Amino acid sequence: MTSNDNLQVDILICGAGAVGLAIAAHLSEKYTVAVVEKHPGPARETSSHNSGVIHAGIYYETNSLKHTLCQKGNTLLYEWCESHSVRADRTGKLIVAFEDSELDLLHEVYEQGIQNNVRDFTYASSSQIHELEPHLDVAAALWSPWTGVIDAFGLCRSYEQVALENGSFIAYQHELVQVDRRGDHFASSIVDSDQENTQIRSDMFINCAGLAADSIAAMVGYPLDGGYTSDGTEIPILKQTVNRGRYYDVVDPSITKMINRPIYPLPDHQAGGLGVHLTTDTDGGLHLGPSMEWMDETEDIDYRNEPDEIWSNNFLQAGRKFLPGLTIEQLAPGQVGYRPKTQKPGESLADFLIWTHEGYTHLGGIESPGLTASLPIADYVSKRL
């Protein structure tokens, strides 16, 4: 773009992750859409730095957005992947109790899944566990046959392709620097890597900025600690926290062949996630993670995972619960991901935040199962416009 270019669209979306691009693909069927993204391409943050699991809606509070949108997304995502040539494997997932002392907690997870009407969710018999995972030795396990793994980056590329085919304008390496509400529309300024400025006029503004969603909300003019607008509309707390998750990869092919599907321990929601689990991917890889590390505002986002003796030993101990013979030489630092959360340390699991006000739509705390729920989130947002 050249300096002082101008663009006029119905909808401006900030953020080209899975949710932003799914919304663009959906809304561009009816509206003119522009997407602005500061990175050189799609899905460079939360959307591609995760376990790549298609969730079934087990853990979440019944009738919450995470529950209902994840469950709808589970079906829709498999259908989308088949029709758009995105790699996805319906592997199923085991949730395990390693010791008898964990059986009560395992039953709590089972009851939550049953209350959520998770499809075909059941206890696995000892013979079924052995048949599914011959090398796994656990006290008991739950079986979720509709859980799977997906090529997350490929999914985002497929959303991007549909959005572009529908005439969307996507500006990569452009950063949103100003948003002004002017009567019935928004005037936004974006700059490229050469500091060339473009003005975008939009009737609606959708904030899908992920880790930066609260910063963008502040730019639009909303207080992050909540309150009320001049017209009396209640503003929810928009401030986010960030939770870092490291992964370690199993690099010994003889070990990767021993596991066929994701295997999860019991969740620890107050710690910020579902615990260090063992996951396969669509390329045949095997991964341990993520860790759960609450970050403060002074820490930078850093996607490097440098070798570290303490973390290596932590992951080795976590991995040996699944594979007792695992050695330190069979592990190597993998990816690092960051989760935007409306939940604070020590609090229970928080729901997605999807809030609209006079043409502005805010998507906050879109962490897992955001990838699975991306298509229903797009439909949900569409109906609220």
C-alpha positions as CSV (number, residue, x, y, z in Angstrom):
1,M,0.0,0.0,0.0
2,T,1.1,3.6,-0.5
3,S,0.8,6.4,2.0
4,N,-2.7,7.8,2.6
5,D,-4.5,5.0,0.8
6,N,-8.2,4.8,1.9
7,L,-10.4,1.7,2.1
8,Q,-14.1,1.5,2.8
9,V,-15.7,-1.8,4.0
10,D,-18.7,-3.0,5.9
11,I,-16.5,-4.9,8.5
12,L,-12.9,-4.5,9.7
13,I,-11.5,-7.5,11.6
14,C,-8.4,-7.1,13.7
15,G,-6.5,-10.4,13.8
16,A,-5.9,-13.2,11.3
17,G,-5.9,-16.2,13.6
18,A,-8.2,-19.1,13.4
19,V,-11.2,-17.2,14.8
20,G,-10.6,-13.9,12.9
21,L,-10.2,-15.8,9.6
22,A,-13.2,-18.0,10.2
23,I,-15.3,-14.9,10.8
24,A,-13.9,-13.3,7.7
25,A,-14.8,-16.4,5.6
26,H,-18.3,-16.5,7.0
27,L,-19.2,-12.8,6.9
28,S,-17.6,-12.2,3.5
29,E,-20.5,-14.1,2.0
30,K,-22.7,-11.1,2.7
31,Y,-20.5,-8.2,3.6
32,T,-17.3,-6.4,2.4
33,V,-14.6,-7.4,4.8
34,A,-11.0,-6.3,5.5
35,V,-8.7,-8.1,7.9
36,V,-5.6,-6.5,9.4
37,E,-2.8,-8.6,10.9
38,K,0.6,-7.4,12.2
39,H,2.4,-10.6,11.3
40,P,3.6,-11.7,7.8
41,G,0.9,-14.4,7.5
42,P,-2.0,-16.1,9.2
43,A,-2.1,-17.9,12.5
44,R,1.3,-16.8,13.8
45,E,0.4,-16.8,17.5
46,T,-2.1,-18.8,19.6
47,S,-3.8,-20.5,16.7
48,S,-0.7,-22.4,15.6
49,H,1.1,-22.7,18.9
50,N,-1.0,-25.3,20.6
51,S,-1.7,-29.0,20.8
52,G,-3.7,-29.1,17.6
53,V,-6.5,-31.1,19.2
54,I,-10.1,-31.2,18.0
55,H,-12.0,-31.1,21.3
56,A,-15.3,-32.8,22.1
57,G,-16.6,-30.4,24.8
58,I,-15.9,-32.4,27.9
59,Y,-14.5,-30.1,30.6
60,Y,-16.5,-26.9,30.3
61,E,-19.4,-25.6,32.3
62,T,-22.7,-26.9,30.9
63,N,-24.3,-24.5,28.4
64,S,-21.3,-22.1,28.5
65,L,-20.0,-20.8,25.2
66,K,-17.0,-23.0,25.5
67,H,-19.3,-26.0,25.9
68,T,-21.9,-25.3,23.2
69,L,-19.6,-23.8,20.6
70,C,-16.9,-26.4,21.0
71,Q,-19.5,-29.2,20.7
72,K,-21.0,-27.7,17.5
73,G,-17.5,-27.1,16.2
74,N,-16.4,-30.7,16.7
75,T,-18.9,-31.8,14.1
76,L,-18.5,-28.8,11.8
77,L,-14.7,-29.0,11.8
78,Y,-14.5,-32.6,10.6
79,E,-17.0,-31.7,7.8
80,W,-15.0,-28.6,6.9
81,C,-11.7,-30.4,6.8
82,E,-13.1,-33.1,4.5
83,S,-14.6,-30.6,2.1
84,H,-11.5,-28.3,2.1
85,S,-8.7,-30.9,2.1
86,V,-7.4,-30.0,5.6
87,R,-5.6,-32.8,7.4
88,A,-7.6,-34.0,10.4
89,D,-7.5,-37.4,12.1
90,R,-10.3,-38.6,14.4
91,T,-8.0,-40.5,16.7
92,G,-10.1,-40.4,19.9
93,K,-8.6,-39.4,23.2
94,L,-8.0,-41.1,26.6
95,I,-8.3,-39.2,29.8
96,V,-6.5,-41.2,32.5
97,A,-6.1,-41.8,36.2
98,F,-2.6,-43.0,36.9
99,E,-3.4,-44.0,40.5
100,D,-6.4,-45.3,42.4
101,S,-6.3,-42.0,44.4
102,E,-7.4,-40.2,41.2
103,L,-10.5,-42.3,40.5
104,D,-12.9,-39.8,42.2
105,L,-11.5,-36.9,40.1
106,L,-11.8,-39.1,37.0
107,H,-15.4,-39.7,37.8
108,E,-16.0,-36.0,38.1
109,V,-14.7,-35.5,34.6
110,Y,-16.9,-38.3,33.4
111,E,-20.0,-36.8,35.0
112,Q,-19.2,-33.4,33.5
113,G,-18.9,-35.0,30.0
114,I,-22.2,-36.8,30.5
115,Q,-23.9,-33.7,31.6
116,N,-22.5,-32.0,28.5
117,N,-23.9,-34.7,26.3
118,V,-20.5,-35.4,24.8
119,R,-21.0,-37.9,22.0
120,D,-20.1,-41.5,22.8
121,F,-18.2,-40.5,25.9
122,T,-17.7,-43.5,28.2
123,Y,-15.4,-45.3,30.6
124,A,-12.8,-47.5,28.8
125,S,-12.5,-51.1,30.0
126,S,-9.1,-52.5,30.8
127,S,-9.1,-54.5,27.6
128,Q,-10.1,-51.5,25.6
129,I,-7.3,-49.4,27.1
130,H,-4.8,-52.1,26.2
131,E,-6.2,-52.5,22.7
132,L,-6.1,-48.7,22.1
133,E,-2.7,-48.1,23.8
134,P,-0.8,-51.3,24.5
135,H,2.1,-49.5,26.2
136,L,0.0,-47.5,28.6
137,D,-0.3,-48.6,32.2
138,V,-3.0,-46.7,34.1
139,A,-5.6,-47.3,36.9
140,A,-8.6,-46.3,34.7
141,A,-9.4,-44.1,31.7
142,L,-12.3,-42.3,29.9
143,W,-12.7,-42.7,26.2
144,S,-13.7,-39.8,23.9
145,P,-13.9,-41.2,20.3
146,W,-14.7,-37.9,18.7
147,T,-11.6,-36.1,19.8
148,G,-8.9,-35.8,17.1
149,V,-5.9,-33.9,15.9
150,I,-5.8,-31.3,13.1
151,D,-3.3,-29.4,11.0
152,A,-4.1,-26.0,12.6
153,F,-2.1,-23.9,10.2
154,G,-3.7,-25.7,7.2
155,L,-7.1,-25.0,8.7
156,C,-6.4,-21.3,9.0
157,R,-5.1,-21.3,5.4
158,S,-8.4,-22.8,4.3
159,Y,-10.3,-20.1,6.1
160,E,-8.1,-17.5,4.5
161,Q,-8.6,-18.9,1.0
162,V,-12.4,-18.8,1.4
163,A,-12.3,-15.3,2.7
164,L,-10.1,-14.2,-0.3
165,E,-12.4,-16.0,-2.8
166,N,-15.3,-14.1,-1.3
167,G,-13.5,-10.8,-2.0
168,S,-12.1,-10.0,1.4
169,F,-9.1,-7.8,1.7
170,I,-6.3,-9.1,4.0
171,A,-3.5,-6.8,5.0
172,Y,-0.5,-8.7,6.5
173,Q,2.4,-6.9,8.1
174,H,0.1,-4.0,8.9
175,E,-0.4,-2.9,12.5
176,L,-3.5,-1.2,13.8
177,V,-2.4,2.1,15.4
178,Q,-5.7,4.1,15.9
179,V,-9.4,3.4,16.0
180,D,-11.9,6.3,16.3
181,R,-15.6,5.9,16.6
182,R,-17.2,8.6,14.4
183,G,-21.0,8.5,14.7
184,D,-22.2,5.4,12.9
185,H,-18.8,4.1,11.7
186,F,-15.2,3.5,12.7
187,A,-12.1,5.2,11.3
188,S,-9.1,3.0,11.7
189,S,-5.4,3.7,10.8
190,I,-3.0,0.9,9.9
191,V,0.7,1.2,9.1
192,D,2.9,-1.3,7.2
193,S,6.6,-2.1,7.9
194,D,7.7,1.0,6.1
195,Q,5.4,3.1,8.3
196,E,3.1,3.9,5.3
197,N,-0.4,4.7,6.6
198,T,-3.8,3.5,5.3
199,Q,-7.1,4.7,6.5
200,I,-10.0,2.2,6.7
201,R,-13.6,3.2,7.2
202,S,-15.9,0.4,8.5
203,D,-19.5,0.2,9.7
204,M,-18.5,-2.5,12.1
205,F,-15.2,-3.4,14.0
206,I,-14.5,-7.0,15.2
207,N,-11.7,-7.4,17.7
208,C,-10.1,-10.9,17.2
209,A,-6.6,-9.8,18.3
210,G,-6.1,-12.7,20.7
211,L,-3.3,-11.8,23.1
212,A,-3.7,-8.1,22.3
213,A,-7.5,-8.0,22.4
214,D,-7.6,-5.9,25.6
215,S,-5.1,-3.5,24.1
216,I,-7.2,-3.0,21.0
217,A,-10.3,-2.5,23.2
218,A,-8.5,0.2,25.1
219,M,-7.6,1.8,21.7
220,V,-11.3,1.8,20.8
221,G,-12.0,3.6,24.0
222,Y,-13.3,1.0,26.4
223,P,-12.1,0.8,30.1
224,L,-10.5,-2.6,30.7
225,D,-11.7,-3.0,34.2
226,G,-15.4,-2.8,33.2
227,G,-18.0,-0.2,33.8
228,Y,-20.7,1.4,31.8
229,T,-20.9,3.3,28.5
230,S,-22.5,6.7,28.1
231,D,-25.7,5.0,27.0
232,G,-25.8,2.9,30.1
233,T,-24.6,-0.4,28.5
234,E,-22.6,-2.5,31.0
235,I,-19.0,-3.1,29.9
236,P,-17.5,-6.5,31.1
237,I,-14.0,-6.7,32.4
238,L,-11.9,-6.8,29.2
239,K,-8.5,-7.0,30.8
240,Q,-6.7,-10.3,30.0
241,T,-4.0,-12.4,31.6
242,V,-1.5,-14.5,29.7
243,N,-0.5,-18.1,30.4
244,R,2.6,-19.5,28.7
245,G,2.8,-23.2,27.7
246,R,6.0,-24.9,26.8
247,Y,6.1,-28.2,24.9
248,Y,8.8,-30.9,24.6
249,D,8.9,-33.2,21.6
250,V,9.6,-36.9,21.7
251,V,12.4,-37.3,19.2
252,D,13.0,-41.0,19.3
253,P,11.0,-42.7,16.5
254,S,10.8,-45.9,18.4
255,I,8.9,-44.1,21.1
256,T,6.6,-42.0,18.9
257,K,5.3,-45.3,17.4
258,M,4.2,-46.5,20.8
259,I,1.4,-43.9,21.1
260,N,-1.6,-43.7,18.8
261,R,-3.7,-40.8,20.0
262,P,-3.8,-37.9,22.6
263,I,-3.7,-39.0,26.2
264,Y,-4.6,-36.5,28.9
265,P,-4.1,-36.5,32.7
266,L,-6.8,-35.1,34.9
267,P,-7.2,-31.4,34.4
268,D,-6.0,-28.6,36.7
269,H,-8.2,-25.7,35.7
270,Q,-7.0,-23.4,38.5
271,A,-3.4,-23.8,37.3
272,G,-4.6,-22.6,33.9
273,G,-5.1,-25.7,31.7
274,L,-5.6,-29.4,31.2
275,G,-2.2,-30.5,32.5
276,V,0.8,-31.8,30.6
277,H,-0.6,-34.2,28.2
278,L,0.8,-36.5,25.5
279,T,-0.4,-35.7,22.0
280,T,0.1,-37.0,18.5
281,D,-0.1,-34.8,15.4
282,T,-1.1,-35.2,11.7
283,D,2.6,-35.8,10.8
284,G,3.1,-38.7,13.2
285,G,4.9,-36.6,15.9
286,L,4.6,-37.0,19.6
287,H,4.6,-34.1,22.1
288,L,4.4,-33.4,25.8
289,G,2.8,-30.2,27.0
290,P,1.9,-27.6,27.7
291,S,3.3,-26.3,30.9
292,M,1.1,-23.8,32.8
293,E,3.0,-20.6,33.6
294,W,1.2,-17.4,34.5
295,M,3.0,-14.3,33.2
296,D,3.0,-10.8,34.6
297,E,2.8,-7.6,32.5
298,T,6.5,-7.1,32.5
299,E,7.3,-10.3,30.6
300,D,7.7,-10.4,26.9
301,I,6.1,-12.9,24.5
302,D,9.0,-15.1,23.4
303,Y,8.3,-18.2,21.2
304,R,11.8,-19.6,21.7
305,N,12.1,-22.7,23.9
306,E,15.8,-22.8,24.8
307,P,17.2,-26.1,26.3
308,D,16.9,-25.9,30.1
309,E,17.8,-28.5,32.6
310,I,15.0,-27.8,35.0
311,W,12.3,-27.8,32.3
312,S,13.8,-30.9,30.7
313,N,13.6,-32.8,34.0
314,N,10.1,-31.5,34.6
315,F,8.9,-32.8,31.3
316,L,10.8,-36.1,31.7
317,Q,8.9,-36.7,35.0
318,A,5.6,-35.8,33.3
319,G,6.4,-38.0,30.4
320,R,7.3,-41.0,32.5
321,K,3.8,-41.1,33.8
322,F,2.7,-42.2,30.3
323,L,5.9,-43.9,29.3
324,P,7.9,-45.1,32.3
325,G,11.0,-46.0,30.1
326,L,11.3,-42.5,28.7
327,T,14.8,-41.0,28.9
328,I,16.1,-37.4,28.8
329,E,17.9,-38.1,25.5
330,Q,14.5,-38.9,23.9
331,L,13.2,-35.4,24.5
332,A,14.0,-32.0,23.0
333,P,12.5,-28.5,23.5
334,G,9.4,-28.0,21.2
335,Q,7.2,-25.0,20.6
336,V,6.0,-22.4,23.1
337,G,2.4,-21.1,23.1
338,Y,0.5,-18.4,24.9
339,R,-3.1,-18.4,26.0
340,P,-5.1,-15.2,26.4
341,K,-7.3,-15.6,29.4
342,T,-10.0,-13.7,31.2
343,Q,-9.3,-16.1,34.1
344,K,-6.8,-15.0,36.8
345,P,-4.4,-17.3,38.6
346,G,-6.1,-19.4,41.2
347,E,-9.6,-18.9,39.7
348,S,-11.8,-21.5,38.1
349,L,-12.1,-22.0,34.4
350,A,-13.5,-18.9,32.6
351,D,-15.7,-18.8,29.6
352,F,-15.1,-17.1,26.2
353,L,-16.0,-13.4,26.3
354,I,-18.0,-12.3,23.2
355,W,-19.4,-8.8,23.7
356,T,-21.0,-6.4,21.3
357,H,-21.7,-2.7,21.5
358,E,-22.8,-0.3,18.8
359,G,-21.0,-2.0,15.9
360,Y,-18.0,-3.2,18.0
361,T,-17.6,-6.9,18.8
362,H,-15.0,-8.0,21.3
363,L,-13.7,-11.5,21.5
364,G,-11.7,-12.0,24.7
365,G,-10.1,-15.0,26.4
366,I,-10.3,-17.0,23.1
367,E,-8.0,-19.9,24.2
368,S,-8.7,-23.6,23.9
369,P,-11.2,-24.8,22.6
370,G,-11.1,-21.7,20.3
371,L,-9.6,-23.6,17.4
372,T,-12.3,-26.3,17.6
373,A,-15.1,-23.7,18.1
374,S,-13.9,-21.3,15.4
375,L,-16.7,-22.0,12.9
376,P,-19.5,-21.8,15.4
377,I,-17.9,-18.6,16.9
378,A,-18.1,-17.1,13.4
379,D,-21.8,-18.0,13.2
380,Y,-22.4,-16.7,16.7
381,V,-20.8,-13.3,15.9
382,S,-22.7,-13.1,12.7
383,K,-26.0,-13.4,14.5
384,R,-25.0,-10.7,17.0
385,L,-24.1,-8.1,14.4
